[in-house]
């Protein structure tokens, strides 16, 4: 801190660059190229949370219909990614390892993933999506409980990206990382807006929103190294990630889009998000 500002920032930039060379270089030497790419993809997907928070720099609130439509589109994207990038290839990989039993192996993984999220949901104190933009969410404690909820749910999302890349299928990994990034946009906005409303510095609010997404690279690295080292668990891991994501969609996202009654816009947004992700999956295929 005693350094002149230009020298201080150059030093910090140099330390950061050196640390990245060590981290990515070590991953490349130990696990190979696919792990490095998967880890980088999970980082970019997590950073999308910060991108989604950027409107908080210019606005202090957003219409409920617009936010619900964004969440609906995110749910559609996640549903398509879960089906086409996790469940379908997971069953195929399962049939290769355990002929004729791929469906049941993946189903077991789905149940385990849903139970994992259920236990985390019950044991860790947090507030659900339906309070994200509520006018009564004025307590700093409540907002931080909501931030904890976002962080909990981001971990299995990052893990799903890592597991997908760990399968060796670059297409599925890219599709899933794109889906998670799109889904993170409204989450970032939901974190930043209440903080700005409580008087937080706008850039600090965006920074906190970005930080909630940075748990995804942790899950991504765990997922990709786990299935790379222990390839027979790949179908179970893909089922686990799919089950966890379906739990979040059904428990949190879809109910929020209809929290104030039926939301036709959110329903159509969900369908549009699903179609976009389905088309992307087929185009990359």
MARTI-700753 format. One record per residue: residue in three letters; x, y, z of N, C-alpha, C, CB in turn. Coordinates in steps of 0.2 Angstrom, whole numbers, padded with zeros to 4 digits, always signed. Last residue first. Glycine has a CB too. Layout:
<rs>
AlaXYZXYZXYZXYZ/...
</rs>
This chain:
<rs>
Unk-0120-0148-0161-0120-0155-0163-0118-0157-0170-0126-0159-0160/Unk-0123-0135-0162-0116-0137-0160-0115-0144-0161-0115-0135-0153/Unk-0136-0136-0165-0132-0133-0170-0125-0135-0168-0133-0125-0169/Unk-0142-0142-0154-0142-0146-0160-0137-0143-0165-0149-0146-0163/Unk-0140-0133-0144-0137-0139-0143-0137-0143-0150-0141-0143-0138/Unk-0147-0122-0149-0140-0121-0148-0137-0128-0148-0138-0117-0142/Unk-0160-0127-0148-0157-0126-0155-0149-0125-0154-0160-0119-0158/Unk-0161-0128-0134-0162-0134-0139-0159-0133-0145-0169-0136-0139/Unk-0160-0115-0131-0155-0119-0129-0155-0126-0133-0156-0121-0121/Unk-0172-0110-0137-0165-0107-0139-0160-0112-0137-0164-0100-0135/Unk-0182-0117-0131-0181-0118-0138-0174-0116-0140-0186-0114-0142/Unk-0181-0113-0118-0180-0120-0119-0178-0121-0127-0186-0124-0117/Unk-0184-0099-0119-0177-0101-0117-0176-0108-0118-0177-0100-0109/Unk-0197-0100-0124-0192-0098-0128-0185-0099-0126-0193-0090-0128/Unk-0203-0106-0112-0203-0110-0118-0198-0107-0123-0210-0110-0122/Unk-0201-0095-0103-0198-0102-0102-0198-0106-0108-0202-0106-0097/Unk-0209-0086-0109-0201-0085-0109-0198-0091-0107-0200-0079-0103/Unk-0221-0091-0107-0219-0090-0114-0211-0089-0114-0222-0085-0118/Unk-0221-0089-0093-0222-0096-0096-0220-0096-0103-0230-0098-0096/Unk-0220-0076-0091-0215-0080-0089-0215-0087-0092-0215-0081-0081/Unk-0232-0071-0097-0226-0069-0100-0220-0074-0098-0224-0062-0098/Unk-0241-0076-0088-0241-0079-0094-0235-0077-0098-0247-0076-0098/Unk-0242-0080-0072-0238-0076-0076-0237-0079-0083-0231-0075-0073/Unk-0254-0081-0059-0252-0084-0065-0248-0078-0069-0258-0086-0069/Unk-0247-0074-0044-0252-0076-0048-0250-0079-0055-0258-0071-0049/Unk-0235-0070-0040-0240-0065-0039-0246-0067-0043-0238-0058-0041/Unk-0226-0081-0043-0227-0079-0035-0233-0074-0035-0221-0076-0032/Unk-0222-0086-0054-0229-0086-0053-0231-0084-0046-0232-0093-0054/Unk-0208-0086-0053-0211-0083-0059-0219-0083-0058-0209-0087-0065/Unk-0206-0094-0041-0205-0087-0041-0208-0083-0047-0198-0085-0041/Unk-0208-0107-0046-0213-0104-0042-0212-0097-0041-0212-0107-0035/Unk-0196-0108-0055-0203-0108-0058-0208-0105-0053-0205-0115-0060/Unk-0185-0107-0045-0186-0103-0050-0193-0102-0053-0181-0105-0056/Unk-0187-0117-0034-0185-0110-0033-0188-0106-0039-0178-0109-0032/Unk-0190-0130-0037-0191-0128-0030-0191-0120-0029-0186-0131-0025/Unk-0187-0132-0050-0194-0133-0048-0195-0130-0041-0195-0141-0047/Unk-0174-0128-0051-0179-0126-0056-0186-0126-0053-0178-0129-0062/Unk-0168-0136-0041-0168-0128-0041-0173-0125-0045-0161-0126-0043/Unk-0170-0149-0046-0173-0147-0039-0173-0139-0039-0168-0149-0034/Unk-0163-0148-0058-0170-0149-0058-0173-0147-0051-0172-0156-0060/Unk-0150-0148-0052-0152-0142-0056-0160-0143-0057-0149-0142-0063/Unk-0149-0160-0046-0148-0154-0042-0151-0148-0046-0141-0153-0040/Unk-0151-0169-0057-0156-0169-0051-0155-0163-0047-0154-0175-0047/Unk-0139-0166-0064-0146-0165-0067-0151-0164-0061-0148-0170-0072/Unk-0129-0170-0055-0129-0163-0057-0136-0161-0060-0124-0161-0063/Unk-0132-0184-0054-0132-0179-0049-0133-0172-0050-0125-0180-0045/Unk-0130-0188-0068-0137-0188-0065-0137-0184-0059-0139-0195-0063/Unk-0117-0186-0068-0121-0182-0073-0128-0182-0070-0121-0185-0080/Unk-0112-0195-0059-0111-0188-0058-0115-0184-0062-0104-0187-0059/Unk-0117-0207-0065-0119-0205-0058-0118-0197-0057-0116-0209-0052/Unk-0108-0207-0076-0116-0207-0077-0119-0205-0070-0118-0214-0079/Unk-0095-0207-0070-0097-0201-0074-0105-0201-0075-0094-0202-0081/Unk-0089-0216-0063-0094-0213-0059-0097-0207-0063-0091-0210-0053/Unk-0078-0221-0071-0085-0225-0070-0090-0222-0066-0083-0231-0066/Unk-0068-0211-0070-0072-0211-0075-0079-0216-0074-0069-0213-0081/Unk-0060-0204-0059-0064-0210-0058-0069-0210-0063-0067-0209-0051/Unk-0053-0193-0065-0049-0198-0062-0053-0204-0061-0047-0195-0055/Unk-0064-0186-0071-0058-0188-0075-0054-0193-0072-0054-0181-0076/Unk-0073-0184-0061-0075-0189-0067-0069-0191-0071-0081-0186-0071/Unk-0065-0175-0053-0068-0181-0051-0070-0187-0056-0074-0180-0047/Unk-0062-0165-0061-0057-0169-0059-0059-0176-0056-0053-0165-0053/Unk-0075-0159-0063-0071-0162-0069-0065-0166-0067-0069-0155-0073/Unk-0080-0156-0050-0084-0161-0055-0079-0164-0060-0089-0157-0058/Unk-0071-0147-0045-0072-0154-0042-0075-0159-0046-0077-0153-0036/Unk-0072-0137-0054-0065-0141-0054-0066-0147-0050-0060-0136-0050/Unk-0085-0133-0052-0083-0136-0059-0077-0140-0058-0082-0130-0063/Unk-0085-0129-0039-0089-0135-0041-0087-0138-0047-0097-0133-0041/Unk-0077-0118-0041-0075-0123-0036-0079-0130-0038-0077-0121-0029/Unk-0084-0110-0051-0077-0114-0053-0075-0119-0048-0072-0108-0053/Unk-0095-0106-0042-0096-0111-0048-0089-0114-0050-0099-0108-0053/Unk-0092-0097-0034-0092-0103-0031-0092-0109-0036-0098-0104-0026/Unk-0094-0085-0040-0087-0088-0041-0086-0094-0037-0082-0083-0038/Unk-0106-0080-0039-0105-0084-0044-0098-0088-0044-0106-0080-0051/Unk-0104-0071-0028-0109-0077-0027-0108-0082-0033-0116-0074-0027/Unk-0096-0061-0034-0093-0066-0029-0098-0072-0028-0092-0063-0022/Unk-0105-0053-0041-0100-0057-0044-0097-0063-0040-0095-0053-0047/Unk-0112-0047-0030-0116-0052-0034-0111-0056-0038-0120-0048-0039/Unk-0101-0040-0025-0104-0045-0021-0108-0050-0025-0109-0042-0015/Unk-0100-0031-0036-0094-0035-0034-0097-0041-0030-0089-0031-0030/Unk-0112-0024-0036-0110-0028-0042-0105-0033-0040-0108-0024-0048/Unk-0110-0018-0023-0116-0022-0024-0114-0027-0030-0122-0018-0025/Unk-0099-0009-0027-0098-0015-0022-0104-0020-0022-0098-0012-0014/Unk-0105-0001-0036-0100-0005-0038-0099-0011-0033-0093-0001-0039/Unk-0114+0006-0027-0117+0002-0033-0111-0003-0035-0119+0006-0038/Unk-0114+0004-0010-0111+0007-0016-0112+0003-0021-0103+0008-0015/Unk-0130+0002-0002-0123+0000-0003-0120+0003-0009-0123-0008-0005/Unk-0143+0006+0001-0138+0011+0002-0131+0008+0000-0138+0014+0008/Unk-0153-0003-0001-0151-0002+0006-0145+0003+0007-0149-0009+0009/Unk-0153-0004-0015-0159-0001-0012-0157+0000-0004-0164-0006-0012/Unk-0141-0011-0017-0141-0004-0019-0147-0001-0015-0142-0004-0027/Unk-0146-0024-0012-0140-0021-0009-0140-0013-0011-0134-0024-0011/Unk-0156-0027-0022-0158-0025-0015-0152-0022-0011-0160-0032-0011/Unk-0148-0028-0034-0153-0023-0033-0155-0021-0026-0159-0024-0037/Unk-0139-0039-0033-0137-0032-0033-0142-0027-0031-0134-0031-0039/Unk-0147-0051-0034-0143-0050-0028-0141-0042-0027-0136-0054-0028/Unk-0154-0050-0046-0158-0051-0039-0154-0050-0033-0161-0058-0039/Unk-0143-0049-0055-0147-0044-0054-0151-0044-0047-0152-0043-0060/Unk-0139-0063-0053-0134-0057-0052-0138-0051-0050-0129-0056-0057/Unk-0150-0069-0058-0148-0070-0051-0143-0065-0049-0144-0077-0051/Unk-0151-0066-0072-0155-0063-0067-0154-0064-0060-0162-0066-0069/Unk-0138-0073-0076-0139-0066-0077-0144-0063-0072-0141-0065-0084/Unk-0137-0087-0075-0134-0083-0069-0136-0075-0070-0127-0084-0069/Unk-0142-0092-0086-0146-0093-0080-0144-0088-0075-0146-0100-0078/Unk-0131-0090-0095-0138-0086-0096-0142-0086-0090-0141-0089-0102/Unk-0122-0099-0089-0121-0092-0089-0127-0087-0090-0116-0090-0095/Unk-0128-0111-0091-0127-0109-0084-0126-0101-0084-0122-0112-0080/Unk-0128-0111-0105-0134-0112-0101-0133-0109-0094-0137-0119-0101/Unk-0114-0112-0107-0118-0106-0110-0125-0106-0106-0119-0107-0117/Unk-0111-0124-0101-0108-0118-0098-0112-0112-0101-0101-0117-0100/Unk-0118-0132-0110-0120-0132-0103-0117-0126-0099-0118-0138-0099/Unk-0111-0131-0122-0118-0129-0121-0120-0128-0114-0122-0135-0124/Unk-0098-0135-0118-0099-0128-0120-0107-0126-0120-0097-0127-0127/Unk-0100-0148-0115-0098-0144-0110-0099-0136-0112-0090-0145-0109/Unk-0105-0153-0127-0110-0153-0121-0107-0148-0116-0110-0160-0118/Unk-0093-0152-0134-0099-0149-0136-0104-0148-0130-0103-0153-0142/Unk-0083-0160-0128-0083-0153-0128-0089-0149-0130-0077-0150-0133/Unk-0083-0173-0119-0088-0171-0125-0088-0163-0124-0095-0173-0124/Unk-0077-0178-0108-0073-0178-0114-0077-0175-0120-0071-0184-0116/Unk-0083-0177-0096-0085-0183-0100-0081-0183-0107-0092-0182-0102/Unk-0079-0166-0091-0075-0172-0089-0077-0178-0093-0077-0173-0082/Unk-0089-0157-0095-0082-0157-0099-0078-0163-0097-0078-0150-0096/Unk-0099-0161-0086-0100-0162-0093-0093-0161-0097-0104-0156-0096/Unk-0093-0158-0074-0094-0165-0075-0095-0166-0083-0101-0168-0072/Unk-0092-0144-0075-0086-0148-0074-0087-0155-0076-0083-0148-0067/Unk-0106-0141-0075-0101-0139-0081-0095-0143-0081-0100-0131-0080/Unk-0110-0146-0063-0113-0149-0069-0109-0147-0075-0120-0146-0070/Unk-0103-0138-0054-0101-0145-0054-0104-0148-0061-0104-0149-0048/Unk-0110-0126-0056-0103-0126-0058-0101-0133-0059-0099-0123-0053/Unk-0122-0130-0050-0122-0128-0057-0115-0128-0060-0125-0121-0057/Unk-0119-0133-0037-0120-0139-0041-0121-0137-0049-0127-0142-0039/Unk-0116-0119-0033-0111-0125-0033-0113-0130-0037-0111-0127-0025/Unk-0127-0111-0034-0122-0110-0039-0117-0116-0039-0119-0104-0038/Unk-0135-0113-0022-0137-0116-0028-0132-0116-0034-0143-0112-0030/Unk-0127-0106-0013-0129-0114-0012-0130-0117-0019-0134-0115-0007/Unk-0128-0093-0017-0122-0097-0017-0122-0104-0017-0117-0094-0011/Unk-0142-0090-0015-0139-0090-0022-0132-0094-0022-0138-0083-0025/Unk-0142-0091-0001-0146-0096-0005-0143-0096-0013-0153-0094-0006/Unk-0134-0080+0002-0132-0087+0004-0135-0092+0000-0133-0089+0011/Unk-0142-0070-0002-0136-0071-0005-0133-0078-0004-0131-0066-0003/Unk-0152-0072+0008-0154-0073+0001-0147-0074-0003-0158-0067-0002/Unk-0145-0068+0019-0148-0074+0019-0150-0076+0011-0154-0075+0023/Unk-0143-0054+0015-0137-0059+0015-0139-0066+0016-0133-0057+0021/Unk-0156-0050+0016-0153-0049+0010-0147-0054+0010-0151-0042+0008/Unk-0158-0051+0030-0162-0055+0025-0159-0055+0018-0169-0052+0024/Unk-0149-0042+0035-0149-0049+0037-0152-0053+0032-0151-0050+0044/Unk-0154-0030+0031-0148-0032+0028-0147-0040+0029-0142-0028+0031/Unk-0171-0028+0026-0166-0030+0031-0160-0033+0028-0169-0036+0036/Unk-0180-0027+0016-0176-0021+0018-0171-0023+0023-0181-0016+0020/Unk-0190-0033+0008-0184-0036+0009-0179-0030+0011-0181-0040+0003/Unk-0202-0028+0005-0201-0029+0012-0194-0032+0013-0206-0034+0015/Unk-0203-0029-0009-0202-0022-0006-0201-0023+0002-0209-0018-0007/Unk-0194-0042-0016-0200-0040-0012-0198-0033-0009-0201-0045-0007/Unk-0185-0048-0024-0187-0041-0026-0193-0038-0022-0188-0040-0033/Unk-0184-0060-0017-0178-0057-0020-0179-0049-0021-0176-0060-0026/Unk-0192-0069-0011-0191-0063-0008-0186-0058-0011-0189-0065-0001/Unk-0192-0080-0020-0198-0076-0019-0198-0070-0015-0204-0080-0017/Unk-0180-0086-0018-0181-0082-0023-0187-0077-0022-0181-0085-0030/Unk-0178-0088+0000-0179-0090-0006-0180-0084-0011-0185-0095-0006/Unk-0165-0086+0012-0171-0084+0010-0172-0086+0003-0172-0076+0011/Unk-0157-0097+0024-0157-0093+0019-0164-0091+0017-0154-0097+0012/Unk-0147-0108+0034-0152-0103+0034-0151-0098+0028-0151-0099+0040/Unk-0145-0125+0029-0142-0119+0029-0147-0113+0029-0137-0118+0023/Unk-0154-0136+0030-0149-0135+0035-0146-0128+0035-0143-0140+0035/Unk-0162-0136+0019-0165-0137+0025-0160-0134+0031-0168-0144+0027/Unk-0154-0136+0008-0159-0131+0008-0162-0130+0015-0165-0133+0003/Unk-0146-0147+0010-0143-0140+0010-0148-0135+0011-0139-0139+0004/Unk-0156-0157+0008-0153-0156+0014-0149-0149+0015-0147-0162+0015/Unk-0159-0154-0006-0164-0153-0001-0161-0153+0006-0169-0160-0001/Unk-0147-0156-0012-0150-0149-0012-0155-0149-0007-0152-0147-0019/Unk-0146-0170-0010-0141-0166-0008-0143-0159-0007-0135-0166-0013/Unk-0158-0175-0016-0158-0175-0009-0152-0171-0006-0156-0183-0007/Unk-0154-0172-0030-0160-0169-0027-0160-0169-0019-0166-0172-0029/Unk-0143-0181-0031-0142-0174-0032-0148-0170-0029-0142-0172-0039/Unk-0150-0193-0029-0144-0191-0024-0143-0184-0025-0138-0195-0025/Unk-0158-0194-0040-0161-0194-0033-0156-0191-0028-0163-0201-0031/Unk-0148-0194-0050-0153-0188-0050-0156-0188-0043-0159-0189-0055/Unk-0142-0206-0048-0138-0200-0047-0143-0194-0046-0134-0199-0053/Unk-0153-0214-0051-0150-0215-0045-0146-0208-0043-0145-0221-0044/Unk-0153-0211-0065-0159-0210-0061-0157-0210-0053-0165-0215-0061/Unk-0142-0217-0070-0143-0209-0070-0148-0207-0065-0144-0207-0077/Unk-0144-0230-0067-0139-0227-0064-0139-0220-0064-0132-0229-0068/Unk-0156-0232-0076-0156-0233-0068-0150-0230-0065-0157-0240-0066/Unk-0150-0230-0088-0156-0226-0086-0156-0226-0078-0163-0229-0089/Unk-0140-0240-0090-0139-0233-0090-0144-0228-0087-0137-0230-0097/Unk-0142-0253-0091-0143-0250-0085-0142-0243-0084-0140-0254-0079/Unk-0137-0259-0103-0144-0259-0101-0146-0256-0095-0146-0266-0101/Unk-0120-0260-0097-0125-0261-0103-0132-0263-0100-0123-0267-0107/Unk-0112-0250-0090-0116-0255-0087-0122-0256-0092-0119-0253-0080/Unk-0105-0242-0099-0101-0245-0093-0105-0251-0090-0100-0240-0088/Unk-0114-0238-0109-0107-0241-0111-0104-0245-0105-0103-0235-0113/Unk-0125-0234-0101-0126-0240-0105-0119-0243-0108-0130-0239-0111/Unk-0119-0222-0097-0121-0227-0092-0122-0234-0095-0127-0226-0088/Unk-0118-0214-0108-0112-0217-0105-0113-0222-0100-0109-0211-0101/Unk-0132-0213-0110-0128-0216-0115-0121-0219-0112-0126-0211-0121/Unk-0136-0206-0099-0139-0213-0100-0134-0216-0105-0146-0212-0103/Unk-0128-0194-0101-0127-0198-0095-0130-0205-0096-0130-0195-0089/Unk-0134-0189-0113-0127-0192-0113-0126-0196-0107-0122-0186-0114/Unk-0147-0186-0107-0146-0190-0113-0139-0193-0113-0148-0186-0119/Unk-0144-0177-0095-0147-0184-0095-0146-0188-0101-0155-0182-0094/Unk-0135-0167-0100-0133-0171-0094-0137-0177-0095-0135-0167-0088/Unk-0139-0160-0112-0132-0160-0110-0130-0164-0104-0130-0153-0109/Unk-0153-0161-0112-0149-0163-0118-0142-0164-0117-0150-0158-0124/Unk-0158-0158-0099-0161-0164-0103-0156-0166-0108-0167-0162-0107/Unk-0151-0147-0095-0152-0153-0091-0154-0159-0095-0157-0152-0085/Unk-0154-0138-0105-0147-0140-0104-0147-0147-0100-0143-0135-0101/Unk-0168-0137-0104-0165-0139-0110-0158-0142-0109-0165-0134-0115/Unk-0168-0131-0091-0172-0137-0092-0169-0141-0098-0179-0136-0093/Unk-0161-0119-0092-0158-0124-0088-0162-0131-0089-0159-0122-0081/Unk-0170-0112-0101-0163-0114-0103-0160-0119-0099-0158-0107-0103/Unk-0181-0111-0093-0181-0115-0099-0174-0117-0102-0185-0110-0105/Unk-0176-0103-0083-0178-0110-0081-0178-0114-0087-0185-0109-0078/Unk-0173-0091-0090-0167-0095-0087-0169-0102-0085-0165-0091-0080/Unk-0186-0087-0093-0181-0089-0098-0175-0093-0096-0179-0083-0102/Unk-0190-0085-0080-0194-0090-0084-0189-0092-0090-0200-0087-0087/Unk-0182-0074-0076-0181-0080-0073-0185-0086-0077-0185-0080-0066/Unk-0187-0064-0086-0180-0066-0086-0179-0073-0082-0176-0061-0083/Unk-0200-0064-0081-0199-0066-0088-0192-0068-0089-0200-0061-0093/Unk-0198-0058-0068-0201-0065-0069-0200-0068-0076-0208-0065-0068/Unk-0193-0045-0072-0189-0050-0069-0192-0057-0069-0189-0048-0061/Unk-0204-0040-0079-0198-0041-0083-0194-0046-0079-0194-0034-0083/Unk-0214-0040-0069-0215-0044-0075-0209-0045-0078-0220-0040-0079/Unk-0208-0031-0059-0209-0038-0057-0210-0042-0064-0215-0039-0053/Unk-0196-0019-0065-0203-0022-0064-0203-0029-0063-0206-0020-0071/Unk-0183-0014-0053-0185-0017-0060-0192-0020-0059-0180-0023-0062/Unk-0173-0002-0045-0178-0007-0045-0179-0009-0052-0184-0004-0042/Unk-0162+0007-0048-0163+0004-0041-0169-0001-0040-0164+0010-0036/Unk-0150+0007-0061-0157+0007-0059-0157+0005-0052-0162+0003-0063/Unk-0137+0007-0064-0141+0013-0067-0148+0013-0064-0141+0012-0074/Unk-0131-0003-0058-0127+0003-0058-0131+0009-0060-0121+0002-0062/Unk-0139-0014-0061-0140-0011-0054-0136-0004-0053-0138-0016-0049/Unk-0135-0019-0073-0140-0014-0073-0141-0011-0066-0147-0017-0075/Unk-0125-0029-0068-0123-0022-0071-0129-0017-0071-0120-0023-0077/Unk-0128-0041-0065-0129-0036-0060-0128-0029-0062-0125-0038-0054/Unk-0124-0049-0075-0131-0048-0074-0133-0043-0069-0134-0055-0072/Unk-0111-0049-0073-0113-0046-0079-0121-0044-0078-0112-0050-0085/Unk-0110-0057-0062-0108-0050-0061-0111-0046-0067-0101-0050-0061/Unk-0114-0069-0067-0118-0067-0062-0116-0059-0061-0116-0070-0055/Unk-0104-0073-0076-0110-0070-0079-0115-0067-0074-0113-0075-0083/Unk-0094-0079-0068-0093-0072-0069-0100-0068-0072-0087-0070-0073/Unk-0098-0092-0070-0099-0089-0064-0099-0081-0064-0094-0091-0059/Unk-0094-0094-0083-0101-0095-0082-0102-0092-0075-0103-0102-0081/Unk-0080-0093-0082-0084-0088-0086-0091-0088-0084-0082-0089-0093/Unk-0077-0104-0074-0076-0097-0071-0080-0092-0075-0068-0096-0072/Unk-0081-0114-0082-0085-0113-0076-0084-0106-0073-0083-0119-0071/Unk-0071-0113-0092-0078-0112-0094-0082-0111-0087-0081-0118-0098/Unk-0060-0116-0084-0060-0109-0087-0068-0108-0089-0056-0108-0093/Unk-0062-0129-0082-0062-0125-0077-0063-0117-0079-0055-0126-0073/Unk-0062-0134-0095-0068-0135-0091-0068-0130-0085-0069-0142-0089/Unk-0049-0132-0099-0054-0128-0103-0061-0129-0099-0055-0132-0110/Unk-0042-0140-0090-0041-0133-0090-0047-0129-0093-0034-0131-0094/Unk-0047-0152-0093-0048-0150-0087-0047-0142-0086-0044-0153-0081/Unk-0042-0154-0106-0049-0154-0105-0051-0151-0098-0052-0161-0106/Unk-0028-0155-0105-0031-0149-0108-0038-0149-0106-0030-0149-0115/Unk-0023-0163-0089-0023-0162-0096-0027-0156-0098-0026-0168-0099/Unk-0019-0165-0076-0025-0168-0078-0026-0167-0086-0031-0165-0075/Unk-0006-0160-0073-0009-0166-0069-0014-0169-0073-0011-0163-0063/Unk-0004-0150-0082+0001-0155-0081-0001-0161-0078+0007-0152-0077/Unk-0015-0142-0081-0014-0145-0087-0009-0150-0086-0011-0139-0092/Unk-0015-0138-0067-0020-0142-0070-0019-0145-0076-0026-0138-0070/Unk-0003-0130-0068-0003-0136-0064-0009-0141-0066-0004-0134-0057/Unk-0007-0120-0076-0002-0124-0078-0001-0131-0075+0005-0120-0078/Unk-0017-0114-0069-0019-0117-0075-0013-0122-0077-0021-0112-0080/Unk-0009-0110-0057-0015-0114-0057-0017-0118-0063-0021-0110-0055/Unk+0002-0103-0063+0003-0108-0059-0003-0113-0058+0005-0106-0052/Unk-0005-0093-0070-0001-0097-0074+0001-0104-0070+0006-0094-0075/Unk-0012-0087-0060-0016-0090-0065-0011-0095-0069-0019-0085-0069/Unk-0001-0081-0053-0005-0086-0049-0009-0090-0054-0010-0083-0044/Unk+0003-0072-0062+0008-0077-0060+0004-0083-0057+0013-0075-0056/Unk-0007-0063-0062-0006-0067-0068-0001-0073-0067-0002-0062-0073/Unk-0007-0058-0049-0013-0062-0051-0011-0066-0058-0018-0057-0053/Unk+0006-0052-0049+0005-0057-0045-0001-0061-0047+0003-0055-0037/Unk+0003-0042-0059+0008-0047-0060+0007-0053-0056+0015-0044-0059/Unk-0007-0034-0053-0009-0038-0059-0003-0043-0061-0009-0033-0065/Unk+0000-0030-0042-0005-0034-0041-0007-0038-0047-0011-0030-0038/Unk+0009-0022-0049+0012-0027-0045+0006-0032-0044+0015-0024-0038/Unk+0001-0012-0055+0005-0017-0059+0008-0023-0055+0011-0013-0062/Unk-0004-0006-0043-0009-0010-0048-0005-0014-0052-0013-0005-0051/Unk+0008+0000-0038+0004-0005-0034+0000-0009-0039+0000-0001-0029/Unk+0012+0008-0048+0016+0003-0047+0012-0002-0043+0022+0005-0043/Unk+0001+0018-0048+0002+0014-0054+0006+0008-0053+0006+0018-0059/Unk+0001+0022-0034-0004+0018-0037-0003+0014-0043-0010+0023-0038/Unk+0017+0019-0025+0013+0023-0029+0007+0019-0033+0017+0027-0034/Unk+0016+0009-0010+0018+0010-0017+0014+0015-0020+0018+0003-0021/Unk+0011+0006+0002+0015+0012+0002+0017+0013-0005+0021+0010+0006/Unk+0004-0006+0000+0000+0000+0000+0004+0006+0000-0005+0000+0006/
</rs>
